[in-house]
Amino acid sequence: MTHEHPSLTTEHVFLTGGTGFVGQAILERLLTSHPETRITVLVRGKGSQTPQERLTGMLRKPVFKGWREQLGDDQARAEFARRVTAHEGSLGDVGTLPTDIDVVLHSASTVSFDPPIDEAFETNVGGARGLYGALLESGSDPHVVHVSTAYVGGIRKGVAPEGSLTHEVDWRAEHDAALSARVRVELESRQPEALRQHLHAAKAQHGKAGPQQVARLAETARTEWVRERLVDYGRTRAESLGWTDVYTLTKAFAERAAEEMWAQAGHRLTVLRPSIIESALHHPFPGWIDGFKVADPLIIAYGRGQLKEFPGLPDSVLDIIPVDFVVNAALAAASRPSPAGEPQYFQVVSGASNPLPFHRMYENVNAYFTANPLPDEKGDIAVPLWRFPGGEKVERVLARRERQIGHAERVVERLPATPRTRQWLETVGKNKRGLGRLRVFAELYRAYVQTEIVFDDTNTRALLASMPEDERKDQGFDVTEIDWEHYFQGIHLPAITALTRAFGKRPPARERVERALPSREDVVAVFDLEGTVLGANLVQQYLRLWTRTVPRARVVHDLADLVLSSRRYWRAERRDRGEFIRTFMRRYEGFSVDEIEREVQGRFGRAMLRAALPDALERVRQHRAAGHRTILVTGTIDLMVEPFVPYFDEVVAGRMHVRDGVLTGYLADPPLVDEARAAWLRQYAAQHDLDLDASYGYGDSHADLVWLEMLGTPTAVNPDVQLSRYARQKKWAVLDWTRRARPSAPSAGSDDQQVTLAEGV
């Protein structure tokens, strides 16, 4: 190891990954501790932002707060503009690089353990090929610090040395095969057998929402299938070659690309291998972190009580390193290059010199969340006790619980939709998500919490020893100084808990709905009728009218026919809301229009109002008070909804065909449900210059899904099982409106009220 440059002075540094976690920390450290360096950052534009604007905007990030305060905002901006330049490009298209680069810090990579195989190879391997190819074309001869990972050695036990990896895999052939995988999988996904499977599943679950919704969701399922297939492709290919996952596989191949393309071409190369990078111990301030990192989703899931057990080995070493140690080691290595063609390797790790057993990590996390529990709607969350029963036992329990949850879900889905069954479904869904989370975490983290590898750090300790004492104090990376209890309970866990609470500031969906409505005149509030405004369905409405009009001689016949037809109606309702309306409305054949109108003005109309849901009518009143246009839209015929005309600005209903004053049993227009209602709403909004993104919708049926999704604030009211599940997935408000009191008639605003027929809509 040579010592030509005791520290970075006036070098021109080229940085990749500058907007990422490690890249931000490197950039900040260069600005604060190496004041005469010039930095060029590889960065893409984003939206309307140019690369330079995006880079300058990073000054607002917390990592630069101390530096800004030290210099003052104006001077910090001026200094940033003087020293930091954006180079427009990406790893896939680096472009023409400057010819005077002295040091390259290559920290860009995918940070996911389990991405699709083509994405992982394109970023990690293709990015390395693109960077080193551009460097060779530029004529620059910089010292490259290639940031990799300590886990590149693959599935192994024992000591992992600081040196070049020993494998004979043709990384170029693997790269080409991985990039072509998507084409092959996409073709497979478009075979008729696969498409029929997705269509059948979408129809079974979402048929009531309409054919376009079925097609859209079938295509979504196909796309997700492609992604899952490519993820599995990457995972399986990695394991078949001896690596834990596609992330470590591609990072290993990126190292080989650096060795072959750069070091073997006679250039200086340093490979830096950090372990699991987490929040800063010292600099820029204790606990600095930019979003959740590798171990944090697991920690937070445990703090939320979502991981009852975990298949980790309690005595395995969990190798964690603070981000400032990685940055300091990278910059120390950058200033101390090895001779050209002789790459050097540094493993920035803690396991060899200051090991952290997994059980000690767990004890720290358990102690912290016991003393500082996360809250939920029921109070403080009690975290579980892990007993580390072993991976096989956890897998057996997990598989059994998955079967039980699947059975419970199928049972609940067949029950009538009530507040209680919706709560059961939510509980089942919550348990299912928890099991899914445990399954994902067990697969992703197994190699990291069951490892028997110890990473050698001899070279890294020698690098630290080569630094002057005053430099070691401020820019050192001595892992033996880390007190793990202090780091976790005093620094890291408070930092990520604060992030959790920051992400959770958005109020619950129900609370957002119940807030005061903004006053606007370009907003519409659309209400469904049955189950949303009216606590009676089409069958109940029919029976109320039928009891007032049916001749006594037909009572037995009609009741028997209704009972015998009930299964046919139920099947039609499950398949398609419009089909059910068409089928059921045939029962009105022979009803007199005059007689219906008399009943609607009399006892039937009063019964309809008694069945109205007070919460719904109060919500309508609130919307009207805020200046919103309120519309009742229903598949029920116009004759039946007259009692609700005074409550809304407009009522949109269907019509039945009439001959000689008698209903024929046929609809005059297609029923205004599911996608037909969505098409009507889109046209209505355009005609009246309404802002749908700021508008509101209230519906109870899965058939309402399509038009509810068009509105900025959709709300599921007394929803059926399918809509309830979808609404909770999308974080919509889910409300239970019940009959508590008789509605009172509206006091004002009825001058321009009207009933609009569905004809021509």
ZAMARGU-4260 file (C-alpha; in steps of 0.2 Angstrom, whole numbers, plus 5000, padded with zeros to 4 digits):
<rodrens>
0) 5000/5000/5000 | 5007/5017/4995 | 5005/5033/5004 | 5007/5046/4990 | 4992/5056/4995
5) 4989/5057/5014 | 4972/5065/5011 | 4961/5072/4997 | 4966/5090/4993 | 4963/5097/4976
10) 4957/5082/4967 | 4943/5082/4955 | 4931/5068/4961 | 4918/5060/4951 | 4903/5053/4961
15) 4890/5040/4956 | 4875/5037/4967 | 4876/5055/4974 | 4857/5056/4977 | 4857/5039/4987
20) 4860/5036/5005 | 4879/5033/5004 | 4882/5045/4990 | 4874/5059/5000 | 4885/5056/5015
25) 4901/5055/5004 | 4896/5072/4995 | 4893/5080/5012 | 4910/5074/5019 | 4919/5080/5004
30) 4911/5097/5006 | 4915/5098/5025 | 4932/5090/5027 | 4940/5092/5010 | 4936/5110/5005
35) 4947/5111/4990 | 4941/5096/4980 | 4929/5098/4965 | 4915/5086/4964 | 4906/5080/4948
40) 4890/5070/4952 | 4882/5059/4939 | 4863/5063/4940 | 4848/5062/4929 | 4835/5076/4928
45) 4818/5072/4936 | 4802/5079/4930 | 4804/5097/4925 | 4820/5098/4935 | 4837/5099/4926
50) 4851/5088/4934 | 4859/5104/4941 | 4843/5110/4949 | 4840/5092/4956 | 4858/5092/4963
55) 4856/5110/4971 | 4839/5105/4978 | 4848/5092/4989 | 4855/5106/4999 | 4838/5106/5008
60) 4841/5088/5015 | 4845/5085/5033 | 4863/5078/5029 | 4869/5096/5024 | 4860/5105/5038
65) 4876/5106/5049 | 4887/5112/5034 | 4873/5125/5029 | 4872/5132/5047 | 4891/5133/5048
70) 4893/5143/5033 | 4876/5152/5032 | 4863/5148/5018 | 4870/5161/5006 | 4888/5156/5007
75) 4884/5137/5007 | 4874/5139/4991 | 4888/5149/4983 | 4901/5136/4989 | 4890/5122/4982
80) 4889/5130/4965 | 4908/5133/4965 | 4913/5115/4969 | 4899/5104/4964 | 4894/5101/4945
85) 4880/5089/4938 | 4885/5077/4924 | 4869/5073/4916 | 4867/5054/4913 | 4864/5037/4921
90) 4874/5021/4923 | 4866/5014/4908 | 4871/5030/4898 | 4885/5039/4906 | 4889/5050/4892
95) 4906/5058/4888 | 4916/5060/4905 | 4928/5074/4909 | 4946/5071/4905 | 4953/5077/4921
100) 4945/5066/4934 | 4957/5061/4948 | 4946/5050/4959 | 4930/5040/4955 | 4918/5035/4970
105) 4906/5023/4962 | 4892/5020/4975 | 4877/5018/4964 | 4868/5002/4964 | 4851/4994/4966
110) 4847/4993/4985 | 4834/4979/4984 | 4839/4961/4989 | 4825/4954/4978 | 4822/4964/4961
115) 4818/4956/4945 | 4834/4948/4937 | 4835/4960/4922 | 4833/4975/4933 | 4847/4969/4945
120) 4859/4965/4931 | 4855/4981/4921 | 4859/4992/4936 | 4873/4983/4945 | 4882/4974/4931
125) 4877/4985/4916 | 4880/5000/4927 | 4898/4995/4930 | 4901/4991/4912 | 4894/5007/4907
130) 4905/5017/4919 | 4921/5008/4915 | 4918/5009/4897 | 4915/5028/4898 | 4931/5030/4909
135) 4941/5021/4896 | 4935/5032/4882 | 4938/5048/4892 | 4956/5046/4893 | 4956/5049/4912
140) 4966/5039/4923 | 4958/5041/4940 | 4959/5030/4955 | 4942/5021/4956 | 4934/5017/4973
145) 4921/5004/4969 | 4908/5002/4983 | 4902/4984/4984 | 4896/4973/4998 | 4904/4962/5011
150) 4891/4948/5006 | 4898/4946/4988 | 4907/4930/4993 | 4891/4920/4991 | 4884/4906/5002
155) 4899/4900/5013 | 4905/4897/5031 | 4920/4903/5040 | 4932/4918/5036 | 4929/4928/5021
160) 4946/4936/5015 | 4949/4954/5009 | 4953/4949/4991 | 4947/4945/4974 | 4933/4933/4973
165) 4936/4915/4968 | 4924/4910/4955 | 4924/4905/4936 | 4907/4911/4931 | 4906/4920/4914
170) 4898/4936/4920 | 4896/4943/4903 | 4886/4928/4897 | 4875/4929/4913 | 4872/4948/4910
175) 4866/4945/4892 | 4855/4930/4898 | 4847/4941/4912 | 4843/4955/4901 | 4834/4944/4888
180) 4824/4935/4902 | 4811/4948/4902 | 4807/4945/4883 | 4805/4926/4886 | 4794/4928/4902
185) 4783/4942/4893 | 4780/4930/4879 | 4776/4916/4891 | 4764/4927/4900 | 4754/4931/4884
190) 4751/4913/4880 | 4732/4909/4879 | 4733/4897/4894 | 4740/4910/4905 | 4729/4924/4899
195) 4713/4913/4902 | 4719/4910/4920 | 4721/4928/4924 | 4704/4932/4915 | 4695/4919/4925
200) 4702/4925/4942 | 4698/4943/4938 | 4680/4939/4933 | 4678/4928/4948 | 4683/4942/4960
205) 4679/4958/4950 | 4666/4953/4938 | 4653/4965/4945 | 4664/4980/4942 | 4662/4978/4923
210) 4671/4971/4908 | 4684/4985/4907 | 4689/4983/4925 | 4690/4964/4923 | 4702/4967/4908
215) 4712/4980/4918 | 4714/4969/4933 | 4718/4954/4922 | 4732/4964/4914 | 4738/4970/4931
220) 4739/4952/4937 | 4748/4947/4921 | 4761/4961/4924 | 4763/4956/4942 | 4765/4937/4937
225) 4779/4943/4925 | 4788/4952/4939 | 4786/4938/4951 | 4793/4926/4938 | 4808/4937/4935
230) 4811/4939/4954 | 4810/4920/4956 | 4822/4919/4941 | 4835/4930/4949 | 4833/4921/4966
235) 4835/4904/4959 | 4849/4908/4947 | 4859/4916/4961 | 4856/4901/4972 | 4861/4889/4958
240) 4878/4898/4956 | 4881/4899/4975 | 4875/4916/4980 | 4862/4921/4993 | 4852/4932/4981
245) 4852/4941/4965 | 4858/4957/4974 | 4874/4949/4980 | 4877/4939/4964 | 4876/4955/4953
250) 4887/4965/4965 | 4900/4951/4963 | 4899/4952/4944 | 4901/4971/4945 | 4917/4968/4955
255) 4924/4956/4942 | 4919/4969/4928 | 4929/4982/4938 | 4944/4971/4939 | 4944/4965/4921
260) 4939/4982/4913 | 4949/4994/4924 | 4962/4986/4935 | 4968/4973/4921 | 4969/4988/4909
265) 4983/4996/4920 | 4972/5007/4931 | 4971/5009/4950 | 4956/5001/4958 | 4950/4999/4976
270) 4935/4988/4981 | 4926/4993/4996 | 4915/4980/5004 | 4904/4987/5018 | 4892/4975/5027
275) 4874/4981/5032 | 4874/5000/5032 | 4864/5009/5045 | 4862/5026/5053 | 4877/5037/5057
280) 4886/5035/5074 | 4894/5053/5073 | 4894/5062/5057 | 4885/5072/5050 | 4875/5069/5067
285) 4871/5054/5077 | 4856/5045/5070 | 4856/5053/5052 | 4848/5041/5040 | 4839/5044/5024
290) 4824/5032/5024 | 4823/5014/5030 | 4838/5004/5026 | 4842/4985/5026 | 4837/4980/5044
295) 4825/4993/5047 | 4809/4986/5040 | 4812/4970/5050 | 4815/4981/5066 | 4799/4991/5063
300) 4788/4976/5059 | 4794/4969/5076 | 4790/4985/5085 | 4773/4985/5077 | 4770/4967/5084
305) 4769/4960/5067 | 4783/4946/5069 | 4778/4934/5082 | 4794/4924/5079 | 4808/4924/5067
310) 4819/4910/5059 | 4836/4917/5064 | 4851/4909/5073 | 4853/4918/5090 | 4872/4916/5090
315) 4875/4921/5071 | 4884/4937/5069 | 4873/4952/5062 | 4886/4963/5054 | 4881/4981/5054
320) 4891/4996/5051 | 4886/5015/5053 | 4886/5025/5037 | 4899/5037/5042 | 4912/5023/5045
325) 4909/5018/5027 | 4911/5036/5020 | 4927/5039/5031 | 4934/5022/5025 | 4930/5026/5007
330) 4938/5043/5007 | 4953/5036/5016 | 4955/5023/5003 | 4953/5035/4989 | 4968/5045/4996
335) 4979/5030/4997 | 4978/5020/4980 | 4988/5004/4977 | 4999/5003/4962 | 4991/5002/4944
340) 4984/4985/4940 | 4985/4979/4958 | 4968/4981/4966 | 4966/4983/4984 | 4951/4977/4995
345) 4944/4983/5011 | 4930/4975/5021 | 4921/4989/5031 | 4913/4977/5044 | 4911/4975/5062
350) 4909/4956/5064 | 4928/4952/5066 | 4933/4966/5078 | 4916/4970/5087 | 4904/4956/5084
355) 4885/4958/5087 | 4876/4942/5089 | 4859/4941/5083 | 4852/4938/5100 | 4860/4953/5107
360) 4852/4964/5092 | 4835/4956/5097 | 4838/4960/5115 | 4841/4978/5111 | 4826/4980/5100
365) 4815/4971/5112 | 4821/4982/5127 | 4819/4998/5116 | 4801/4995/5111 | 4796/4988/5128
370) 4802/5005/5135 | 4796/5015/5120 | 4781/5006/5112 | 4774/5011/5096 | 4755/5016/5097
375) 4741/5009/5087 | 4722/5013/5088 | 4720/5002/5104 | 4735/5009/5113 | 4753/5004/5115
380) 4759/4989/5105 | 4766/4975/5116 | 4781/4967/5106 | 4782/4948/5106 | 4796/4937/5114
385) 4806/4927/5101 | 4812/4910/5107 | 4822/4906/5091 | 4814/4889/5088 | 4824/4886/5072
390) 4820/4889/5053 | 4811/4872/5050 | 4799/4874/5064 | 4795/4892/5060 | 4792/4886/5042
395) 4780/4872/5048 | 4770/4884/5059 | 4770/4897/5045 | 4763/4885/5032 | 4749/4879/5044
400) 4744/4897/5048 | 4743/4901/5030 | 4731/4886/5027 | 4721/4892/5041 | 4720/4910/5036
405) 4715/4904/5018 | 4701/4894/5024 | 4695/4908/5036 | 4695/4920/5022 | 4684/4909/5010
410) 4672/4906/5024 | 4670/4925/5028 | 4668/4930/5010 | 4653/4919/5009 | 4644/4927/5024
415) 4632/4942/5022 | 4641/4959/5022 | 4638/4967/5039 | 4649/4977/5051 | 4653/4962/5060
420) 4658/4951/5045 | 4668/4966/5038 | 4677/4967/5054 | 4681/4948/5053 | 4687/4951/5036
425) 4698/4965/5041 | 4705/4954/5055 | 4708/4940/5043 | 4716/4952/5031 | 4728/4959/5044
430) 4733/4941/5049 | 4736/4937/5031 | 4747/4952/5028 | 4756/4948/5044 | 4760/4931/5038
435) 4765/4937/5021 | 4776/4950/5029 | 4785/4936/5039 | 4786/4925/5024 | 4795/4939/5014
440) 4806/4944/5028 | 4811/4926/5032 | 4816/4923/5013 | 4825/4940/5012 | 4834/4940/5028
445) 4838/4922/5030 | 4856/4923/5024 | 4859/4938/5035 | 4852/4931/5051 | 4858/4913/5049
450) 4875/4917/5042 | 4891/4909/5049 | 4903/4920/5039 | 4916/4931/5048 | 4922/4945/5037
455) 4941/4948/5038 | 4945/4966/5041 | 4964/4966/5042 | 4967/4978/5027 | 4954/4990/5034
460) 4962/4990/5051 | 4979/4993/5043 | 4971/5007/5033 | 4965/5015/5049 | 4982/5014/5057
465) 4990/5023/5042 | 4980/5038/5045 | 4987/5053/5056 | 4980/5053/5074 | 4970/5069/5072
470) 4962/5063/5056 | 4957/5046/5064 | 4948/5056/5078 | 4937/5065/5066 | 4937/5054/5050
475) 4940/5037/5058 | 4931/5020/5057 | 4937/5010/5072 | 4922/4998/5075 | 4929/4993/5092
480) 4923/5010/5098 | 4904/5006/5095 | 4894/5002/5110 | 4880/4992/5103 | 4868/4996/5117
485) 4871/5014/5115 | 4870/5014/5096 | 4854/5005/5095 | 4844/5011/5110 | 4851/5029/5110
490) 4854/5032/5092 | 4848/5021/5078 | 4831/5015/5085 | 4825/5033/5090 | 4830/5038/5072
495) 4820/5025/5063 | 4806/5027/5075 | 4805/5045/5072 | 4804/5041/5053 | 4790/5029/5056
500) 4780/5043/5065 | 4784/5055/5052 | 4777/5044/5038 | 4762/5041/5049 | 4757/5059/5051
505) 4743/5058/5038 | 4726/5056/5047 | 4716/5040/5046 | 4705/5039/5031 | 4689/5040/5041
510) 4695/5056/5050 | 4700/5064/5033 | 4682/5061/5027 | 4674/5068/5042 | 4684/5084/5042
515) 4675/5100/5037 | 4672/5101/5018 | 4681/5114/5008 | 4669/5127/5000 | 4670/5124/4981
520) 4658/5126/4966 | 4667/5114/4954 | 4665/5099/4965 | 4652/5085/4964 | 4647/5073/4978
525) 4640/5057/4970 | 4629/5045/4981 | 4623/5028/4976 | 4606/5024/4983 | 4603/5006/4989
530) 4614/5002/5004 | 4622/5020/5004 | 4608/5032/5006 | 4594/5020/5008 | 4594/5005/5020
535) 4584/4994/5008 | 4588/4985/4992 | 4579/4982/4976 | 4570/4967/4983 | 4564/4975/4999
540) 4558/4990/4989 | 4548/4978/4977 | 4540/4969/4992 | 4535/4986/5000 | 4526/4991/4984
545) 4520/4974/4980 | 4511/4972/4997 | 4501/4988/4993 | 4496/4983/4975 | 4496/4964/4972
550) 4478/4957/4970 | 4475/4945/4985 | 4472/4930/4972 | 4490/4932/4967 | 4499/4933/4984
555) 4503/4915/4985 | 4509/4913/4967 | 4520/4928/4967 | 4528/4924/4984 | 4532/4906/4978
560) 4539/4913/4962 | 4550/4925/4971 | 4557/4911/4982 | 4560/4900/4968 | 4569/4913/4958
565) 4580/4919/4973 | 4594/4908/4968 | 4594/4915/4950 | 4594/4933/4956 | 4608/4929/4968
570) 4619/4922/4954 | 4615/4937/4943 | 4619/4949/4957 | 4636/4940/4959 | 4640/4940/4941
575) 4634/4958/4935 | 4624/4971/4944 | 4616/4976/4927 | 4611/4958/4924 | 4603/4957/4941
580) 4593/4974/4938 | 4587/4968/4921 | 4582/4951/4928 | 4573/4957/4944 | 4564/4972/4936
585) 4554/4959/4925 | 4544/4957/4941 | 4536/4974/4938 | 4527/4968/4923 | 4509/4973/4924
590) 4511/4987/4937 | 4501/5002/4934 | 4511/5019/4933 | 4497/5029/4941 | 4496/5016/4955
595) 4514/5017/4958 | 4514/5036/4958 | 4500/5036/4971 | 4509/5024/4982 | 4525/5034/4981
600) 4516/5050/4986 | 4508/5040/5000 | 4513/5026/5011 | 4527/5018/5000 | 4536/5035/4999
605) 4535/5037/5018 | 4542/5020/5020 | 4556/5024/5009 | 4560/5039/5019 | 4560/5029/5035
610) 4572/5018/5027 | 4584/5032/5023 | 4600/5033/5033 | 4602/5049/5043 | 4621/5049/5041
615) 4619/5049/5022 | 4607/5063/5022 | 4617/5073/5034 | 4632/5071/5023 | 4622/5077/5008
620) 4617/5092/5018 | 4636/5096/5022 | 4641/5094/5004 | 4627/5106/4999 | 4632/5118/5012
625) 4650/5118/5005 | 4643/5123/4988 | 4646/5105/4981 | 4634/5099/4968 | 4625/5083/4975
630) 4619/5069/4964 | 4610/5053/4968 | 4613/5040/4955 | 4604/5024/4955 | 4599/5009/4945
635) 4581/5010/4953 | 4568/5017/4941 | 4563/5035/4942 | 4546/5032/4949 | 4553/5025/4965
640) 4565/5039/4970 | 4554/5054/4970 | 4554/5055/4989 | 4573/5059/4988 | 4572/5073/4975
645) 4571/5087/4988 | 4588/5081/4996 | 4599/5082/4981 | 4603/5094/4967 | 4600/5081/4955
650) 4593/5063/4954 | 4599/5052/4940 | 4588/5036/4939 | 4583/5023/4926 | 4567/5021/4917
655) 4556/5006/4913 | 4546/5004/4896 | 4528/5008/4898 | 4514/5003/4886 | 4496/5010/4889
660) 4501/5016/4907 | 4507/4999/4912 | 4525/4993/4915 | 4531/4980/4902 | 4544/4973/4914
665) 4558/4979/4902 | 4570/4993/4905 | 4569/5008/4893 | 4588/5011/4895 | 4603/5001/4900
670) 4605/5002/4919 | 4617/5015/4925 | 4629/5004/4935 | 4648/5000/4936 | 4657/5006/4920
675) 4641/5014/4912 | 4640/5025/4928 | 4658/5029/4926 | 4656/5034/4908 | 4641/5045/4913
680) 4651/5053/4927 | 4666/5057/4915 | 4654/5065/4903 | 4644/5075/4916 | 4660/5082/4924
685) 4666/5088/4907 | 4649/5096/4903 | 4648/5105/4920 | 4667/5109/4921 | 4669/5099/4937
690) 4685/5094/4945 | 4684/5075/4948 | 4700/5074/4958 | 4693/5086/4971 | 4676/5077/4971
695) 4668/5064/4982 | 4659/5047/4980 | 4649/5036/4991 | 4645/5018/4986 | 4642/5001/4994
700) 4645/4988/4981 | 4659/4981/4972 | 4650/4986/4956 | 4653/5004/4962 | 4672/5002/4961
705) 4675/5009/4944 | 4667/5026/4946 | 4672/5028/4964 | 4691/5026/4958 | 4688/5041/4947
710) 4685/5053/4962 | 4698/5061/4973 | 4689/5056/4989 | 4680/5039/4987 | 4671/5032/5002
715) 4665/5014/5005 | 4648/5015/5014 | 4642/4998/5022 | 4652/4989/5008 | 4651/4972/5003
720) 4665/4960/5006 | 4675/4964/4989 | 4673/4982/4990 | 4678/4982/5009 | 4694/4973/5005
725) 4698/4984/4990 | 4694/5000/5000 | 4706/4995/5015 | 4720/4991/5003 | 4718/5008/4995
730) 4716/5017/5012 | 4699/5023/5008 | 4687/5028/5022 | 4675/5013/5026 | 4660/5019/5035
735) 4645/5011/5043 | 4629/5021/5041 | 4614/5015/5050 | 4596/5020/5054 | 4596/5030/5070
740) 4582/5043/5067 | 4570/5048/5054 | 4576/5061/5041 | 4569/5078/5041 | 4565/5086/5025
745) 4578/5099/5018 | 4574/5117/5022 | 4581/5126/5007 | 4589/5124/4990 | 4575/5114/4981
750) 4571/5127/4967 | 4583/5119/4954 | 4581/5101/4960 | 4576/5089/4946 | 4576/5070/4941
755) 4587/5066/4927 | 4582/5051/4917 | 4596/5039/4911 | 4590/5042/4893 | 4604/5048/4882
760) 4617/5048/4896
</rodrens>
